[in-house]
């Protein structure tokens, strides 16, 4: 594990941050190609992607400051360096991005289709970042490719590497699917469903994280599995919305109709 890429005095460059930034930049570059496939202005899609990324950074940092204001006053740089993307931050980013797309008159389904392979590419780099810092532990394993636990003493499944490999395959699959020019919304539906099923299955090899105090029902599945089921359900709804409704055929006119 290599959580730190560079450490000079007080300057620390985390490996996760570098890989995450590289993934986002490559995703933005890929969006220039996917925009051409769906006939959207590449510059407009680049700007929309950059807006979404900045919205995620700003909203997550604001939420972190508001929830830890006293600590922020004492150690501002340390607090801002912490990873802070939460469910609330993702929701705020989604709302802000939808408003941006509306104001820029960009078609929602087409934009989501173009972003589908970009999102899985980013997921792959984030998974590599988790592997570097050892923050996504798997269950004990005896397979030849097992990795030593960050705490030592046991060999585990390299879940982060599994996720990175799956993300690479999904990126290629989503891009090839997009090149076939399907109905708007079908590419993102396919990608959401595939990513949801992948994450659901990977969780069986991941260290469990049952932590719900709301109801025992929510502990039937791992939190990631609940999110995965939500992704698959959302994909199904999107796909239904994109299926064209066949026109009912009109009855043929007969001589009797003309006589009447």
Residue pairs with C-beta under 8 A, 6 or more apart in sequence:
1 131
1 132
1 133
1 134
1 150
2 15
2 132
3 14
3 15
3 16
3 132
3 133
3 134
4 12
4 13
4 14
4 15
5 13
5 14
5 15
5 18
6 12
6 13
7 13
14 133
15 129
15 132
15 133
16 83
16 126
16 129
16 130
16 132
16 133
16 135
17 129
18 129
19 125
19 126
19 128
19 129
19 132
20 122
20 125
20 126
20 129
22 125
23 121
23 122
23 123
23 124
23 125
23 126
24 53
24 122
24 125
26 121
26 122
26 125
27 49
27 118
27 119
27 121
27 122
28 46
28 49
28 50
28 53
28 118
30 117
30 118
30 121
30 175
31 42
31 45
31 46
31 49
31 114
31 115
31 118
32 42
32 45
32 46
34 45
34 113
34 114
34 115
34 116
34 117
34 118
34 175
34 178
35 41
35 42
35 44
35 45
35 46
35 114
36 42
37 114
37 178
37 179
37 181
38 110
38 113
38 114
38 178
38 181
38 184
40 106
40 107
40 110
40 111
40 114
44 104
44 106
45 106
45 111
45 114
45 115
47 104
48 97
48 100
48 101
48 104
48 106
48 111
49 115
49 118
51 96
51 97
51 100
52 93
52 96
52 97
52 100
55 92
55 93
55 96
55 97
55 100
56 85
56 89
56 90
56 93
59 89
59 92
59 93
59 96
60 84
60 85
60 86
60 89
61 80
61 84
63 84
63 86
63 88
63 89
63 92
64 72
64 79
64 80
64 82
64 84
65 72
65 79
65 80
68 79
71 79
72 79
72 80
98 108
101 108
101 111
107 184
109 184
109 185
109 188
109 238
109 242
110 184
112 185
112 187
112 188
113 178
113 182
113 184
113 185
113 186
113 187
113 188
114 178
115 188
116 174
116 178
116 187
116 188
116 190
116 191
116 192
117 170
117 171
117 172
117 174
117 175
117 178
117 191
119 191
120 167
120 170
120 171
120 174
120 191
120 195
121 167
121 171
123 163
123 167
123 170
123 195
124 163
124 164
124 167
124 168
124 171
125 164
127 136
127 160
127 161
127 163
127 164
127 167
128 160
128 161
128 164
130 136
130 160
130 163
131 158
131 160
131 161
131 164
134 149
134 150
136 159
136 160
136 163
136 206
137 149
137 150
137 156
137 159
137 206
137 207
138 156
138 157
138 158
138 159
138 205
138 206
138 207
139 156
139 157
139 205
139 206
139 207
140 154
140 155
140 156
140 157
141 155
141 156
141 157
141 205
142 155
143 157
145 158
145 161
146 155
146 156
146 157
146 158
147 155
147 156
147 157
147 158
147 161
148 154
148 155
148 156
149 155
149 156
156 207
157 205
157 206
159 202
159 205
159 206
162 202
162 205
163 198
163 199
163 202
166 198
166 202
170 191
170 194
170 195
170 198
173 190
173 194
174 187
174 190
174 191
174 194
177 186
177 187
177 190
177 191
178 187
182 242
183 242
183 243
183 244
184 242
185 238
185 239
185 241
185 242
186 238
186 239
186 242
188 235
188 238
189 235
189 236
189 238
189 239
189 242
190 235
191 235
192 231
192 232
192 234
192 235
192 238
193 231
193 232
193 235
193 236
193 239
195 231
196 227
196 228
196 229
196 230
196 231
196 232
196 235
197 228
197 232
199 224
199 225
199 227
199 228
199 231
200 224
200 225
200 228
200 229
200 232
203 222
203 224
203 225
203 228
206 222
206 224
208 222
209 222
209 223
209 224
210 219
210 222
210 223
211 223
212 218
212 219
212 223
218 226
221 229
